[in-house]
Amino acid sequence: MITLRDYQQNAVNEIRQAYRRGKRSPLLVLPTGGGKTTIFAYITTEAAKRGNSVFLLCHRAELVKQISLTLAAFGQEHQVIAPAAIVNQVRTAHFSAHGQPCLCCQRTDSHKQN
C-alpha cells in the first residue's frame, strides 16, 4: 500500500474541494516526479471503494505500465485494454515487480487482434 506524501494529500483535498464547489474538471499540475499517477490512482481507488466505476484513458504506451503498477500497489483491481504488445509489457512489469502476472493482463477473445 502506498502512503501519500503531505503535498499529495493536500492536492487530493484541493481536488475534492473543487468538486464540492461544483467544478467538473479540476486540473492538477505537478512537476515530473511529483506523483500525479499516485494521486489519481489514490483518487480512483477511493472512488471504486465507494462503488463508482472509473475509466482511465492513457495516450502513451509507457504510461499504461506505470498506471497499472500504481493501481496494483494500491490493491486496486483493474483491467488493461490495449494492443497485445502493450499488454505484454504490462504483464512483464508486473511479473518483474511481484513475481507473478497481474490479473489485469489476462486477455479475452474480445481483445484479440485480427
N, C-alpha and C positions, 0 to 999 in steps of 0.2 A: 504494500500500500504506500502511496505517495503522500507526504505531508507538504502542504503548500507553504511557501515562504511568506513572511508578513506582507510584502508588497503584492504577492499574488493573491492572497486572501483579501487585501484591500481592493484589488481590481475586481474580484468576484463580487464583493459587496457593492462596489460602484455600478457594476453591470446590473445587478439585481435592483438597485435603487432607480436606475434609468428605466427599467421595465415597469417598475411600480409607478413612475411618473408618466407612463403612457408612451414611452419611446418604443418603437417597433424594431429598430435595427441599430442598437448601440455599437459603436466601433471601439475596439481595444487596440491601442498602439503601444508596442514594446520593442526594444531593440532586439537584434539577433541574440538568441540565447536567454532571453528574458522569461521564457516559459509560457508562451502563448498556447502551445499544444497542451501543456499540462493544465493550464487554466480552462481551456474549453473542454478537455477530457473530464476534468472535475465537474464542470457545469453539466455536461451531458450525462455523466454518471448519476449525479444527483437528480436530474430530470427523469431518468429512466427508473430510479428507485421509487419515484412518485407515480410511476405508471405511464409516463409520457413517452411517446415514440420520438426518436431522434434520427435525423438523416444528415449525415455529413458528406459533403461533396468536396473532393480534392482535385486540383488541376495539375498536380505534379506527382509523378510516379514515386519519386524518392520520399515524398512526404506521406504517402499511403503507409509505408512501413513504419515510419515514426509515429503516426497516429495510432496504428493498430497496436504497436508495442506499448504505447502510453495508456491506451484504453485497457489493455490486458493488465498493466501494472496497477490499475485501479480496480481490477477484478470485474471489469465490465464485459459482459458477453456482447459480441458484435459479429458482424459478417462483412467480409471484404468482397465486393463485386467489382471485378476488374479483369482485364485480359490475363490469360494464363501466365505469361511471363512475370507480370507484377505479383500475382497471387503466389507464384513460386518464390519470388524474392521475399515476400512477407513470411511465407512458410519457413524458409531457410533462416530468416532473422529470429523467428520465434524459437526454432529448434536450437539455434546458437545461444540464445539468451536463457532458455528454460529447459533444454534437453528433451523437449517434446514439441510436436507441432501444435499450433493453436487450432481449436475447432472452427475458428473464424475462417479458416482457409480451406475448408472442405468444399470441393466443387460439386455441383449438381449438374444434371443434364441441361438445365436452363442456362448455365454459364458457359457451356462448351462452344468453342469457335467452330464455324462451319468450314 
